[in-house]
């Protein structure tokens, strides 16, 4: 019987994880295509400018990653309780907040872009192309943030295959527009930005269609429950829980974003070639993180369902199964980048100086899957548990006791100091979350 249950947990994990892995890796693969298209242009500042511009916009979308995380956790628990009304409210609250935030950033764009570009530094050419990229992409924020909610809601409802097709189609559209605008119309950096803008709104339309075309009973729920229950939807206690959870995830994500922005901006201060080399490596890192996040995404759904159903034994078994497969995938990723890292660098760029620098630092990517896989998984576990405060505390420790102090001590090593500090940051995240889970959560009654 125990063996049967164990097999069931492995199957349940992979039913969710495989579609998420396939869909997740389309995001960094698209980033690699962007880098390859721009990286083969004549000057490094094209790649540097698009990288800085992308970071300025991505900072907002990643900072608002709480929309996806909280929606998944709350929806998964509603799914476990079989609460259809609560499930619908999770989607609606998230969409309302996402669209509102998107328009706020559009209204504040002049101030935000001036400040971000001042903070970024870099050459005049990098600054110019970063501004052009950002001024286009910022108009896609309402759609980009709403898409986070849609993905989180679909995942929380065990619709991982739907998420996979949504992301694959959206990123394929992005890729096609990329090639047309950059290579066909020769729009360079602006072409990459326009391609992503169109893809974001396309993804929003497709996502909403997928939800309501396959869930026809939701139209009845909306008509009978949502339209006449706005007080319940916006009830003080529900909104307090929603924003309390999101507050802690926001602080957690802000710490993460500070580290990513520091890597990009500090690289820009070290020169156009360095920021271009780091752009390539950061896309590799994104490929690693989003690939490993497939297991974490599956774990957060199953953990949330077990928590909603009040089944602690199932929860512990899911975590043990997830730990096993996270380790396996981490080893595979580490071997892949060890064997093919140099070939991938040359595939993305033909600029000799950038190739040389990327080769000097790619050793950090060989180690990163083994160092970082644990923090990705435990993040997913704590999202499912809806214990965002623990994630917040772990991230604060990792950022301000790990990342920045180590960079300060090693800063004479230049770009190696940045990657050494980031490695310590990942290690501390995994250690602190694992310690809390196995010392506190597993011993809870």
N, C-alpha and C positions, 0 to 999 in steps of 0.2 A: 504493500500500500504506500509506504514511504517513497519507494522508487517511482511509483506512478505519479505521486504528487510532485516529486522532483522533476520528472519529465514534463509534467504539465506547466510548471513554472518556467522551464527553459523554452517551451513552445510559446507560452503567453508572452514572454519577453521578446522573442524573435518576431512574432506576428506584428508587434509594434515597432521593434528596433530596426528591422531590415528596411521597411519603407522610409523610416526617418533617416537612416544612414544614407540611403540613395538620394533622398530629397535634400538633405543637409549639404552633401558634398557638391551639389549643383551650385551652391552659393559661392564657395571659394573657387570652384572651377571657372565660374563666370569671372571672378576677380582675376584669376590667372589669365583668362583670355583678354580681359581689359588691359592687364599689364603687358601681355605679349603684343597686342595691337599697338599700344602706345610705346612700349619698350623698343620696338624696331624702328621708331621714327628717329630722326637725325640726332636730336639732343636729349640729354638726360633730364633737362628741366621740364619736358612734357610729362614724363612719368612722375617726377617729383611734384609738379603742380597738381596733377590729377590725384596723387596720393594724399597730399595735404588737404585738398578740397574734399576728397571722399571722407577723410578722417573728421573734418569739421561737421559734415552732415551725419556721418555714421555715429559720431559722438552723441547726437540727439537720439537717434533710433536705438542705439544700444543703451543709452541712459533710460529710455522709456521701455526697455526690455521687461520691466515689471509688468507691463500690460500683458505680455505673452505668458510670463511665469505665473502671475497670480490668477489669470484666467484658466490656465491649465489645472493648477492646484485646486481652485474652488470648483471648477466644472467636474473634475475627477471625483471629488468628494460628493458633489450633488448626484453624479452618476452612480456612485456606490450606494447612496441613500435612495436611489430611484425617484429623485425629486425633479420632475419635469419643469415645474414653474421656476424653481431655484436655478435650474440649468439655463433656462431662457433668460433669466435676469442677469446671469453671469455674462452672457454674450452682449446683452443690450447695454449694461453699465459700462462694459469695456469699450464698446464702440463709441458711446457718447463721450467718454473721457478722452479717447484717442483722437477723435476728430477735433474736439475742442483744443487739445494741446497742439495739434498740428497747425491750426489757424493762429494760435498765440505766437508760435515761433515765426510764422510768416509775417505777422505784424511787427515783430521785433527784429526782423532780419538785418536791417541796416546796422543796428547796434551790435548784434551778435557777430556778424561777419567781420566788422571792423576790429572788434576785440580779439576774435579767434585768429585772424591773420596777423595782428600785431604780436600775439603770443607765439605764433608759429615761427616767425622769422623766416630765414631763407633768402635766396637771391631775388632780385626784382622780377626775373622771369618766372620763378616758382610762385611768387606772390600773385603775379598777374593771372596765370592760368588756374591757380587755386581759387581766386575770386570768381573767375568766369564759370568754373565748374560749380561752385557753391551757389551762385546766384540762380542757376538753372535748377539744381537738385532740390533746393529748399522748398520749391512749390509742390513737390511730391510728398511732403511730410504727412498731410492728413491721410493719404492713401497708405503710406508706408506704416504708420502707426496703427491704422485700422487693420491692416494685414496681420500685424502681430497678434491682435485679439482674435481674428478669425482662425489663425493657425493654432493658437492656444486652446480655443474652444473645440475645434475639430479633434485635436489630440486628446483633450480631456474626455471626449466622448468615444474614444477608441477608434477614430476614423483616420488612422495613420496613412492608409493608402490614398485617401482623398487628399491629405496634406501633401503626400509625395507628388501626386499628379498636378496639384495646384502650383507647387514650387517648380516642378520640372517645366511646366508650360510657361510660367512667368519668366523663368530664367532663359528658356529657349527664345522667347520673344525678345528679351533683353539682348541676347547674343546676336540674333538676326539684325536687329536695329543697330547694334554696335558695328557690325561688319559693314552694313550699308552706309551708315553715317560717317564712319571714320575712313574706311577704305574706298567706298564708292563716292561719297559727296565731299570727302577730304575736310571734314569738320573738326578733326583732331580731338582735343580735350572736350570741346563743347559737344561733339558727337556722342562721346561716351556718356556725358551727363544727360543729354536728351533721350538717349536710348533707355537709361534707367528710369527717368521720369515717366516715359510712356509705359514701360513695363509695370511700374508700381500701380498706376491707375487701372491698367488691364488686369493685374492680379486681384485688385479689389473687386472689380466687376465679376470676374470669374469666381472668386471666393464666395461672394454673396449668392450668386446663381447656384453654386454647388450646394450650399447650405439649404436653400429654400426649395430647390427642385427635387432634392432627395428626401427632404423631411416635410412632406406636405401637411402632416398633422400640426406642424409648428405654425402654419398660417391660422389654424383654428385657435391655438393657444394665444397667439398675438392678438387676434380679434377679441377673444373672450376674456383673456386674463391681463395681457400687457396694456392694451389701450384704456382699460378701465381700472387699472391698478398702479397708476403712477405713484401714489403715496407709498405702496409697498416696495416698488422698484427703488424709490429714492428715500426709503425709511432711514431715520437717523442712525439706528443701530447697525443696519446693513451697510450704509455708507461709511460709518466709523470703522467697521471691520475691514471694509475694502481698502480704505485709505491708510489704515494702520498697517495692514499687510504690505501695501505698496510703498509706504514710507520707508520701511526697513529694506525692502528690495531695492528701492531707489538709492538709498545710501550705499548699499552693497555695490550696486552697479556703478555709482559715481566713483567709488574707489578704484574699481576695475578700469573705468574709462580714463581716470587720471593717469594710470600707468600706461595705457595704450597711447594716449595723447602725448605723454612725455617721451615715449620711444620715438614717435613720428617727429615731434617738434625738435627734440634734442638731436635727432639724426639730421634734420634740416640745418641746424646750426653747425653741424660737422661738415656740411658740404652737399652739393647737389648729387654727387655720385653716391654718398653714404645714404641719403634719404631714398634714393632710387633702389639701392641694394636692399635696404631694410623693407621697402615696399614689397619686393619679391619674397623675402623671408616671412613677412607678415601674412602674405597670402598663403604660403606654405603652412604657417601656424594656424590660420583660419581653416585650412583643409583638415588639419589634425583635430582641432577642437570641435568642429562641427561633425566630423566623422565619429569621434568618440561620444559626442553629445547624443548620437542616435540611441546608444544604450541608456544614457542618462534620461533622455526624453521618455523612453519606455518605462524606466524605473519610476519616474515621477508620477506617471499615470497609474501604474499598478500599485505603488505605495499609497497614492491618494485614494484609490478605490478601496484598498485594504483598511486604510484609516477611516474612511467614511462608513465602511461595513463593520468597524470595530473588531478587526481580526488581527491581533498582534502576531500570532504565529505565522500567518501568511506574509505579513509585512517583513518579518525577519528572514523568511525563506527567499523572498524576492530580492532583498538586499544581498544575501549570500550569492545567489545566482548571478546578479548583476556585477558583483565584484569579480567573480570568476571570468566572465566574458569581457569585462573592461580590460583586465590584464592581458588576455589573449589578443585583443585588438590593438592594444598599445604596443606589444612586441611586433606585430605585423607592420604597423606604421613606422616604427623605429627602423626596422630592416629596410622598408621601402625607401625612406629618405637617405639611409646610408648608402644604398646601392644606386639610386637614381637621382640623388639631389643635384649632382653636377650637371647631368644631362638636362634636367628640368630648368636649371638656371640658364643654360645656353639656348634652350627652346624659347624662353621668355624674352631674352634681350640679346642684342648683338653688339652692345657697347662694351668695348674691352675693359674699361675701368670699372664699370658696374659689375661685370662678370667676375673680375678679380676680387673685388670687395665681397660680393655675395659668397664666393667660394671660401673666403677667409672666415666667414661667420656661420656657414651652414652647419658646422659641427654642433651648434646649439640646437638645431632642429633634429639632429640625430637623437639627442637625449630627451627632447621635450615631451614626446608621447609617454615615456616611462615616468617622467617627473610630474606630469600634469593630469594624467588620466583619472587619478583618484579624486582630485578636487572637482572635476566635471561631474563624476558620478554622484558624489555626496551633495553637490548643489542640487541635482535632480531629486535626490531622496528628500532633502529638506524642503524643496518646493512642494512635493507631494504631501509632506507632513504639515505644510503651511506654517513652518517655524522659521520665518524670515529673520527674526531677531538673531538667531544663531549664525545664519549666513552673513548678516551684517557685521557681527562682532569678529567673525573669522576674517572677513575681508579687511576690516580696519587694522587688525593685527598684522596681516600679511603685507599691507601697503605701507604702513607707517613704522613698523618694527622690522620688516623684511626688505621690501623693495628699495625705498629711498635711502635708508642708512647704508645698505650695501653698495648702492650706486655711488654714494658720496665717498665712501672709503676707497672705492676702486676707480673713480672717475678718470684718473690719469691713464687708464687703459683704453680710453675712448669708447668706441662702439662695443667692445667686448664687455665693458662695465655695465652697459645697458642690458645686454642679454644675460649676463651673470645675475644681475639684480632681478630680472624677470623670472629666471629659473628658481631663485630662492622664493619669490613671491608665490609661484605655483606650488612649491613644496609645502610652504607654511599653510596655504589654504587647505590642502589635502590633509595634513597632519592635524590641524585644529578641528576640522569637521569630523574626521574619523575618531579622534579622541572623544569628542562630545557624544557622538552616536553610540560608541561601544561602552562608554562609562556611564552615560545618563539614559539615553533613549532605550537601549536594550534591557536595562534594569528596571524601567518604569513598569508599574503594575498594569 
